[in-house]
């Protein structure tokens, strides 16, 4: 009867080492993809907001309004001073949001800047410029009575009598300053390509965990089979 094959005790360690190395490489690739995700966000934001100003006119309806999100737009009309709300963020900072009526009777919510909510908007017909953004999600923090936690257009549509445009405008720094307000922060919507790169990062990290787990299992199985062969001698 032949001798049982010799199983080196270093083989399981080598298997785990290879798994750790593969996991480290895949983890690094995941970090690289995450950085691509962040860089794409910055470059896309700069590219979109840096494009020529687009007019927000009667052709912009609920069906095609999404094509302007993240772009700098101009609106012409007049403010409705008695339709003004204060949107209080999680950090307590308040954005002054005022209804701005267009020629077709609709209103667009304009985040004029950061203030107390008592700042009076310009009177008469004016043209305003800012970044066009989608409605925000409902907030999960407590705000003072009479204020809002986010620019949620569905909520504003319940209290403003005019039809509300499906998107709001955040004024740029110069226009906010001209109205005695500090510029409000702009959070641009995430593009599909950014989501794809974020998904790639998560995939690499999942592969890294899989490689590490599988190397441990293979090494353990190798050691177990070696012990069984030894017992059978």
C-alpha positions, 0 to 999 in steps of 0.5 A: 500500500502506497504512502499518503501524500505529504501535505505541507503546513505552509500551503494553508498559510500561502493560500491565505496570504494570496487571498489577503493580497487579492483582497488588498488589491481589490480594496485598493481598486474599490478606493480608486473607483470611489475617488473617480466617483468623487472626482466625477461629481466635482467635474460634472458640477463644474461643467453643468453650472459653468454652461451658458445660462438657460431661460426658465420659460413657459416651455419648461413643464413638469414633463421636461423640467428634469433636463435643467436640474443642476444648470444655471437658469434665469427667470423673469417675473416678480416676487410675491412677498407674502409667500415667503418661508424659512427653511431651517437646516439640521445645523439651524441655518435658515434659507429664505425661500420666496415665491417668484411669479412668472408671466404664465401665472406659475410660481417658482420657489427661489432660495434667495439666500441665508437669513432670518426670513424677514428679508424683503425681496425686490419689488417689481419685475426683475430677472434672477439667476441661479442653479435649478434644483429638484425638490428636496426630501422631507427632513428628519429633524425638528424645526420651529413652528411656521418653518420648513425643514427642506425645500419640499415643493409638494408642501409649498404647493399645498399653501401657495395658490398658484401652480408651482414649477417642479424645481426651485432656484438657488440664487448665486452669491452675487444676487444673494448679496445684493438682497442682503443675504448670504449665499445658500449652499447648492447640492447638485443632483447625482448623475447616472454615471456617478452612481455607476462608479459608486456601484463599481467601488462597492463591487470591488469591495464585495470581491475583496471580502469574497476572496478573503473568505474563500482563501480562509475556507480553502486553507481550512479545508486543505488542513482538515484533509491533511489531518484526515490523511494523517489519521488514516495512516 
